[in-house]
Amino acid sequence: MAEKQVIISVGREYGSGGHAIAQILATRFALPFYDKNLLEEIATGKNVDVRNLEKYDEIPKNPLISRTVRGFNNSPEENVALMQFDYLKKMAAEGTSFVIVGRCAESVLKNVPGLISFFIIGDKEVKQERICRLYHATARQALDMMRDHDRRRKNYHNHFSEWKWGDMHNYDITVNSSRLGVDETADFMEDYIRRRILQW
């Protein structure tokens, strides 16, 4: 890949295969891949146990028990989110290229010229079948998982971002992975990314 900074941000509905697609893109472009493992690097740098951070990952703060005093917030959910946002901004400022899943990246890094953002959706039945297959869940359990994960992601994103989660106006491309499947959706996204890079 050319020596141009490329940051690929992938938001996703639960069960859409967005995580798998992001991993495929990271492999094809030989880029570091970040999801929950972002916290491992942060924890290492701060010399803390990553398990103390993971339980607050991509979770909106509880307004009933959190408060801000003189710029300091006692919400662990908010502090973990802000640590991730700062780390993403630091990598971007250093010119690092990478693939990032979630973490409000399309909003946090919106002013980075090398950012390309996607949001992956899917048909309910296709997402349900994928979840049943991957997690050995019943159809009912799969629907509950879809509802709970997407609600949590939406609440988290909309709390920390000025943009609405999943609003197609806030991403370069919103794509339904149910139409082509995971691999061919990745093919489509790869082609788009390469075309964008040629324009820089």
N, C-alpha and C positions, 0 to 999 in steps of 0.2 A: 504494500500500500504506500502511496505517496506520503512524503513527510509533511502532511498537513494535519492539524489537529481535528480529530473526528470524535465527537461524543454522541453516542447513540442512546437515547432515552426511550424506554419502553414502559408505558403504563398498560394495565391489562385488567380485564374482568376475570374473576376466578373461574378456572376451568377452560379458558380460551386457548391455553397453550402459549400464552405470552412469554412466560418464563423460559420455556423450551426454545421458543423462537429467538429470544435474546441470546441464549447460550449458543445457538447455531451461528448467529451473526458474529458473536465474539470470536468463535473459532475461525470463521471464514475470513475475518479481517485481522486475525491474530491480535486481538485487543484484550486487555484485562476485563474480567467480568465481575460486576458487583451487584450483590443483592444483600442478603443477611450478612454475608462475609465482610461487608464494609465495616461492620461493628468490630470484627476481629482486628483489623488494622488500627481502628481507633482505640480499642482496649489495649493493644500492645503499646501504642504510643503514650497512653496515659497510665500504663502499668496497673491496670485493673482487670478483674476477672470478667471475661466477655459475657458470662452467664448473668451477671448483674445488669447488663445492658439489654440483652436479647429479649427479656420478658416485657420490655417497654417499646419494642420495635414496631413502628408503623401503627401506633395506638394513639388516639387523641387523648389529651389530658382530661382528667375528671374535674370539671369546674366546681364541684362541691367541696373538694379537699385541696384545691390548688389556689395559690395566691402569689402575687408579685409584689415585692417590697424593694424599693430603691433599685429597680432593674434586675433583681434576682428572683427567679421563680423556683418554688419548691416542688414543682411537678416533675417527677422523673421522666414521664412520657415526653414532655416538652423539651427537657434538657437533652435527652437522647436524640430527639429529632433535630434539634439545633446543632448538636455535635456533628451529625451526619451532613447537614446542609453546609456547615463550615468546611468540612473535609472535602466535599464535592467542589466547593468554590475554590479551595486551595489547590486541588489537583488541576482544575480547569485553568486557574491563573498560572500554573507552572507549565501549561502547554501539554499536559498529559491527555492522551486519547484513551477512551474506555467505553464500555457498555454498562449502563446502569438500569436496573429494574425498579420502578416505583420511586419512593422517597421524594416525591414532588419535583423530580429533577427537571422536567420541562419548564417548570416555573422558577425554580432556584437558579437554573443556568440559562435563563431566557436571553440574556445579553451576550452569551458566548457565541461568536460567529460560527464555530464549528459544530454547533448543536443540531442534531436531526432528531425529531421526536415523533414517536408513534404511539397510538393507543389501539390495543387489540381487543376486539369484541368477538362474540360468537353466538350462534343460535342456542337457545336454552336446552333443547334436546341433545344437541351435540356436546355441549359442555357437561350436561348431566351424565351422558354416556362415558365421557372421558374421566370424570371424577369417579364414577363407579368402577371403572377398569383400573385406574391407578391406585385407588385407595380402598378397594374392595368394600365400597359403600353400597347401601341399598339406594334405590331411586329416591326415596323420601329423604334419606340422609344426605344425598348429593344435593338436592334442592335446598335443604337447610344450610349446608356448607356454603353454597353459592350465595344465598341471601346474607348469611352472617359475615362472610369474608368481604363481600362487596360493600356491605353497609359500613363495616369498619374502615375499609380503604377510603370510601367516600367521605366519611366523617373526618378521618385523619387528613386527607388531602385538602378538603374544603376549610379546615381549621387553619392550616398553615399556608395555604396558597390563596392568592387573589382570584385565581381561576377555578372554575368548577371542574371536578373530576369527571373525565369522560366527555367533556364538551368538545366536539370535533373542531371548533374554531381555535382551540388552544394547542393543537398538535399539527405537525406537518401533514400527517396522514393518519386517518382512522380506518382500520381494515378488519373485515369479518373473516377470521381464520377458518370458519366453517365452510367457506366456499371452496378453498383450494387445499385445505389441510395444513398442518404445521410446516412440512418441508417446502411445499410450493409457496406458501405465504412468505417463508424466509427467503425463497428465491426472488419473489417480487420485491421484497424490502431491500434485499441486497442490490438488485438492479437500480432501484431508486437512489440508494446511498451512493453507488458508484457514479451515477449521473450527476448527483449533486456535487460530489467531490471534483468532478471535471470542470464544473462551473466556477470553482473557487480560484 
